[in-house]
Amino acid sequence: MTPSRSDSSTDDDALAPAEITDRLDGLDVGDTVTVNDRELPYEVIETDAYSVIAAAPNGHRVTISQNLQSGGWTINEPVYDVESLEE
């Protein structure tokens, strides 16, 4: 994932874990999303109650999973934003 977020950005623009949960709950297989303002889009290939598995155009798979103790979401780093590219 290539970062597009500048080092001067703060966590003030981070979504609440409940908002991220709502956005991830609305995803279906085949939807395209970006995570944490990354330029690289991911296609959702599998979902369940506590995770979303997605693939980049190059085939690299990532799992966005929920920490059941904190309620937060991670993908090798804290997830602070999820945007659907489908309208």
C-alpha positions in Angstrom: 0.0 0.0 0.0 1.4 3.4 -1.0 0.8 6.1 1.5 -0.8 9.3 0.3 -1.3 10.8 3.7 1.3 13.4 4.6 3.4 13.2 7.7 1.9 16.4 8.9 -1.6 14.8 9.1 -2.9 14.1 12.6 -5.3 11.5 13.9 -7.9 14.2 14.3 -9.4 13.1 10.9 -9.6 9.5 12.0 -13.0 7.9 12.0 -14.4 6.4 15.2 -14.2 2.6 15.3 -18.1 2.4 15.2 -18.1 4.4 11.9 -15.4 2.2 10.4 -17.5 -0.9 11.5 -20.6 0.6 9.8 -18.7 1.2 6.6 -17.1 -2.2 6.5 -20.5 -3.9 7.3 -21.9 -2.2 4.2 -19.3 -3.9 1.9 -20.1 -6.8 -0.3 -17.8 -9.1 -2.4 -16.8 -7.2 -5.5 -16.9 -3.7 -3.9 -13.8 -1.6 -4.2 -12.4 0.4 -1.3 -9.4 2.4 -0.2 -8.0 2.2 3.3 -6.3 5.0 5.2 -6.2 7.4 2.3 -4.0 5.0 0.3 -4.0 5.5 -3.5 -4.2 1.8 -4.1 -7.7 0.4 -4.3 -8.7 -3.0 -2.9 -11.4 -5.3 -4.2 -13.4 -7.1 -1.4 -13.1 -10.8 -1.9 -14.6 -12.1 1.4 -16.3 -10.7 4.4 -17.4 -12.0 7.8 -18.5 -10.5 11.1 -15.0 -9.4 12.2 -12.9 -9.1 9.1 -12.8 -8.2 5.4 -10.4 -9.8 3.0 -9.5 -7.7 0.0 -7.0 -7.9 -2.9 -5.0 -5.2 -4.6 -4.9 -5.1 -8.5 -1.5 -6.8 -8.2 -3.1 -9.8 -6.3 -1.7 -8.9 -2.9 -4.3 -9.8 -0.3 -4.9 -8.0 3.0 -7.1 -8.7 5.9 -8.8 -5.9 7.7 -9.7 -7.3 11.1 -11.4 -6.0 14.2 -9.8 -6.2 17.6 -12.6 -7.5 19.8 -11.1 -6.0 23.0 -10.7 -2.4 21.7 -13.2 -2.4 18.9 -10.7 -0.9 16.6 -9.7 -2.2 13.2 -6.2 -3.0 11.9 -4.4 -3.8 8.7 -0.8 -3.9 9.7 -1.5 -0.5 11.2 -4.5 1.1 12.9 -7.3 1.7 10.4 -8.5 5.3 10.6 -10.5 5.7 7.4 -12.4 3.5 4.9 -14.0 4.9 1.7 -16.1 2.9 -0.8 -15.4 3.7 -4.4 -18.8 2.3 -5.4 -21.8 4.7 -5.5 
